[in-house]
Amino acid sequence: MSATPSVNGQIIGQAHYATRAVLERLLATTGTTFHQSVALNATADHGAAKERAGLVDRMTGTLKIDAEVAETVLAELAAAGLVEEVPGDTARIALTAAGRERQEAHRAGIAEITARLYGDLPTADLAAAGRVLTEVTARANAVLAGI
């Protein structure tokens, strides 16, 4: 019988890339990139239009990308008719009907994937993993902030 490996960067990375590959397969069915899906989700949060600067900050902080890359992603979504500037308030962005439909389709697909990947795992294990990964993320962000 083999021992259960301890959590380390390699284990976390393997889980990240495996689950991201599953997600990207889902996103590919609609021609959506991972970065675009993050932007759609961030724009959909709480259903109201979002400040462009706040979306860019969220994307750069979450994805660890430059602001220029985040702006390019928002421009791609606008060109595809999935987001639009709020009329009379170019600093705010909202989902279009097509953007909302795509984001909701992704959310439904992700719910199915999540059930398959996590559904039968013990709740206590998931809670412990969540606490550990949240702390590792905070520590990594602190290291990045100090660089």
N, C-alpha and C positions, 0 to 999 in steps of 0.2 A: 504494500500500500504506500503510495507516495504522500508526502506531507503537503498540506495546503501552503502555498507560497505566501510570504508576508507581502503586505502592500508596499510597493515602491514605485518609482517613476516608470519603470518598464511595464509593470502590470497595469498601472493607470493608463499609460499610453496605448497599450494593446487594446484595452477596453474602449478607449476613446476612438481609436481608428476603426475598430470593428463596428461599433455602433454608428459612427459617422458614415461608414460605407453603406450601411443599411439605409440610413436616412437619405444619403445622396442618390441611392437607387430610386427611392420614392420621389425625390425632387426632380430627378431626370425625366419622369413621366410628364411633367409640365414645363420642362425647359427652364427650371429655376435653379440658380446656384445656391450654395450654402449661405453665402453672404446675403444674397437677396432674401432668402427665407428668414434670416435673422432680422433683417430690416422690415419685412412684412409683419413679423410677429411683434416687433417693437412698436410699429405703427398701429397695429390692431389693439394693443393693450388698452383696456378701459374704454375702447370704442370712440374716443374723441380724437380730433386732430392733434398732432404733436408738433412741438417746436422743432424746427429743422436742426438747430444747434444741439438740442437734447438728444435727438436721434443719432447725430454724428458722435456725440460724446458716448452714448451707450454702445454704439458699434465699435468705436475705438477701444473702449474699456473692456468690452466683452471679448471681442475678436482679436485684440492686440494688433490692429491695423492702423495705418495712417489716416488722418482726416480726409486726405485727398482720395484715398481708396473708398472710404465710406461715401463721400460725395459722388463718386463715380457710380457706386451701387445705386444710390438714390436716383441718379440721372437715368440709369438703365431701367429702373422700375417705372419712372415717369414716361420714358420713351415707349415702354411696353403697355402703357395705359393702366398700370396697377396702382400707382399713387399719383396724387396731383397736389399742387399748391392750393391752399384755401383761397378762393376768390377774395381779393382785397387785402390779403394777408400772406404775402409771399414767404414769410418766416415760418409758416405753419404748413404741415403736410398731412394729408389724410388718404386713406385707402379709397380707391374708386370701387364701384360695384364689382368689377372684374377682380380687383385686388382682394376684396373681402371674400369673394367666392374662392379664389385660389388659396388664400390663407386658411379658410375654413376647411377646404379639402385636405390641405397639408395637416392641419390639426387633427382631423379624423384619422388620417393615415398614421400619424405619429401615435395616436392613442392605441391603435391596433398593434403597432410595433412595440410600444411600451408594455402592453399586456403580455405579448409573447416573450419579451426579454426579462421582465421583472415580476410578472404576475404570480408566480408560484414561489418566489423567494420570501423567506421569513421577514415579517415587518421589522423586527428588532435588528436584523442584519442590515436591512435597507436604511434604517435610521442611523445605525452606527457608521455605515459607509458614507451617508450624507454628511454627518458631523465631521468625519475625518477629511473628506474631500473639500468641504467648505473651509476648514482650517488650512489645508494645504494651499488652496486657492488664495486665501487671505495672505498667507506667508509669501507666496510667490509674487503677489501684487506688491507687497511691501518691499521685496527685493528689487522688483522692477522700478519702483518709485525712488529707491535709493541709488539707482545707477545713473 
